[in-house]
Amino acid sequence: MRSPAWPDLSRLDLQPTIQALHLWSQVVGKVRLALTPWINHSWHVPLYVSARGLSTGLIAAGPRAFEMDFDFIGDVLVIHDTDGREKQLALAPQSVAVFYANVIQALGEMGFDVRVDPMPCELPDPVPFHRDDAVRAYDGETARAYWQALVQTHRVFQVFRTRFVGKCSPIHLFWGSFDLAVTRFSGRAAPPHPGGVPHLSDAVAREAYNQEVSSAGFWPGGGVVEGPHYYSYAYPAPPGFADMPVAPDAGYFDPALGEFLLPYEAVRASADPDTALLAFLQSSYEAAANLAHWDRRFLEGPTGPLGHPPAGA
């Protein structure tokens, strides 16, 4: 039995639309980056899963504010401001240069003068937004299916998130690598990150990883990893981490990436996708926490109930 709530992504030619959305999300994300004060671990830059797609949330621009939403139901990028004005830009096959120009023009017409660094982040051989004239594919059905996978993933990540009472990130989508992530922190300092992420400042990487973490997420795949996968890694990875068993059986350690991976299709095809994904998240976290001697009694709690605090809180 396959859950109808978890869309079948294997039947779609996913990558062309995902590659377009990845680059377009960088344009939108860099608008938020340019206007938002720095928050630790770059938590001020991601996008958030919404009821219609992906959203920046509220972006302050002086006394006014606005938000930008990828609406995958309507196939539009919507810009709302706090004066009640709205601009809509079609999501359709187009170049990054056209999308970028349209976004900056729409913001200008709404009275927001925004200047961004036009170089994409975390991509090999990037082309500046204004020079990327290749027409990118966009298929609405594909975008909606991937968003529905994000919705289901976000729901399970929320359950997993409730089990940790220590410092933990929001559930958010980083447009640099286009992955939905949730990160737990041990509370201890980490050794300086070596950096070396393509087109990402080493200072940004070092600030993001200045504390010990166990991080999990959902990624559309790319390179040697074919198709959407869940991942889990630790920084710094404790000795023996790669050799630890994880559940379910489809999970495995990728030595090139230094991460545990679980194919999305293995989750979708399981008898109980929620349980399968939670097993992967929990077992890979425990591998990191146990080997690194995290204070689990202090950092963890029960799964959060609906509508009231946990018993004994």
Summary of the structure (lengths in Angstrom):
residues: 313
radius of gyration: 19.7
end to end distance: 38.4
largest distance: 58.9
contacts: 949
relative contact order: 0.14
helix: 34%
strand: 24%
